[in-house]
Amino acid sequence: MAAAAARAVFLPAVRKRLWGFSKRLLVGGPARQSLYFGGNRLRSTQAATQVFLNVPETRVTCLENGLRVASEDSGLSTCTVGLWIDAGSRYENEKNNGTAHFLEHMAFKGTKKRSQLDLELEIENMGAHLNAYTSREQTVYCAKAFSKDLPRAVEILC
């Protein structure tokens, strides 16, 4: 009962203060002028244009085996390599439910070329990170490494 009484007294006061502030924003009080009509608006537009112009071009090439490769040169000392496979949960049925997610996790248990320990040590010694996820549409494997280790990162993922 005391809580209900406190709400009855407290909430209208809070609403009044919030409404007063929002009213100043809507009507054009000092808060709105400092937010919207300050001298920084032009600068923020210029910065947004610069950010947009700094987006690297994406080149898409197709290998002889049909694999599509999208690449961007960001000029950074790191690279991210991803392998997108159209094998998400959407393609499963009652008999094979969970297979895509299961296979995603099995990839980190080792391969024909590397045991789980060898895989972990190689990634760690490169200073790289491996990650994977499964969505409704795809299963994705990613490696983030230094640019000098790009060929090794690709070899590990493929």
N, C-alpha and C positions, 0 to 999 in steps of 0.2 A: 504494500500500500504506500509506503514511504517512497519507494522507487517511482511509482506512478506520479506521485505528487511532485517529486523532484523533476521528472521529465516534463510535467505540465508547466513548471516555472522556468526550467533551464532551456528547453528546446525553442520556445518562441523568441527568447533573447538571442540565441545563436542564429536562428533564421533571420532575425531583424538585422543583425550585424552583417551576415553573409549577403543578404539582399541589398543592403546599403552599399557594400563594396561592388557587387555585381552591377548595381544600378549605375554607379559611377563609371564602370567600364562600358556599359551599354549606351549611356547618355552622352558620354564624352567628357567625363571629369578628368582631373589631373592624372589619375592612374592610367586611363586610356591614352592620354596624350604622351605619357612617358613610354608606354608600351608600343604604340603604333606610329606616332608621329615624330619620334625622335630622329636625330640625324643618322642613326645607325641603320635605318631601313635600306638606304641605297648601298651601303657597304655590305649588308647581308645578301642583297641581290647579286652584287658583284662576286662575292665569295661563292655563292651557290653556282653561278655561271662558271667560275674557275674550277670548282669541284667537278662539274659536269664535263668540262673540257678535258680534265685530267684522266678521264676513264680510258684505260687502254683499249685498243681495238681487239676484237675477238676474231681470230682466224679459224675457220673450220675447214679441215682437210679430211679426205677419205683415203684410208690405206687400201692396198690391194685386196686384203681379206675382208673388206667391208666395214672395218672399224672406223668410226668417225672420231676425229680428234679436234677438240676446241682448245686453242692456246691463246694466251695473252702474255705480253711482256710488260710487267709492271715496273721493271727496273730495280726491284728489291733483291736482297740477298737470300730470300727464301722462295720456295716454290710449293705449290699444292697440287698434288696429282690425285685425280679421282677416277674411279671406274664405276659407271652407272650401268646396271644390268636390269632390263625389263623383266623382273621376277619378284614382284611384291605379293602381298597377301591377297590381292584381287584375283590372282590367277590360281589360287588354291581352292580346294573343295573339301568336303568332310573327310575324305580319305587321307589327304596330304596336308591338312591344316597345320600351320606352323613350320612348314619345311623351309621357307625362305629365311625366317628368323633363325632357325636352327643352323642352316648352312652359313649364315652370316657369322655366327659365333664359332663354328668349326674352322673357319679360315685362320683364326688366331691360335689354333691348336697345333699348327705345323702344316707343312706341304711336302711334296715329294722331294724337294730340294733342301728344305730346312726343317729341323725339329722345332718345337715350340720354343725351347731355350735358345737355339741358334737365331730364330726370328727375333725374339725379344732382345738378345744381345746386339744383333746387327742394327736394329732400329735405335736402341739406346746409344750405341757407340757413334752413330751418325748424328745424334742429337735430334732425331726425328720423332714424330708422333704418328701412330696409326689409329684410325677410327673407322667405324662402320655403322650403318643404320639400315633398317628396313622400313619402307613405307607401304602404302597400298599399291603403289605403282612399281616401285623399284627397290632393289637392294644396292647399296652404295658402299664402296670401300674407298677410303681416302688416306693419303700420306702427306704430311707436311714436313719438309726437310729444307736444308740449305740448298741453294740453286746448284752448287757444285756437285751435289749428290742426286741430281735429277735422274740420271740414267739408272742408278741403283734403286731409287724409289719406284720407278716404272717397272723395273725387273722384279722387285718384290711383289708389287701388286698384280703383275701379270703372270 
